[in-house]
Every structure is written in structure tokens, then in C-alpha cells.
């Protein structure tokens, strides 16, 4: 499990990666990481990877998640509020009791996901 400081460093590196058109920093990769209960707020995580991540009870508020990948992630009771999840990959995710509110979801892929 990552510490809050480690998560913040990955997010900061990702912001730099986006701002410099991938010349500096690094694309965030939270694949296979336990982020249960973590809150992401007011950041751009476009193109980040959360594949196979554990995100139960996590919160995404005012987050840009454009073309982000959550393939096979566990997102039980996740809150996604005021986010752009356009073209985001939610294929084969577990999203039981998830809340997606006031978010742009154009072309997001929820195929083979559990959305009950």
C-alpha cells in the first residue's frame, strides 16, 4: 500500500507529465495498487492507469479522468462527482454501489462491468 505522500508524488509527476507534453514527469500508474478510501480532488489524471487497482470507497471529485484506464479495477462504493470520464476504460470492473454524479461520461466503456 502506498503512503499519502507517495500517492501525492505520483500525482504531481503526472501533472508535470501532462503540462510538459510527456517530456518531463511520468504518467501515473496505480495498477495493482490498494487505494481504498483515498480521495482524489481537483487534479487531472487523464491517461493514468488504475488497472486491477483496489479503489473501494475511493472518491474522485472534480477530477479529469479522460482516457484513463480502470480495466478490471475494483470500484465498490466509489464516488465519481463532477468528473470528466470521457473515453475512460471501465471494462470488466466491479462497480457495485458506485455513485457517478454530475459527470461527463461520453464514450466511457463499461462493457463486462458489474454496475449493480
Buried (B, 14 or more C-beta within 10 A) or exposed (E): EBEEEEBEEBBEBBBBBBEEEEEEBEBBBBBEBBBBEBEBEEBBBBBBBBBBBBBBBBBBBBBBBBBBBBBBBBBBBBBBBBBBBBBBBBBBBBBBEBEBEEBBBEEBBBEEBBEE
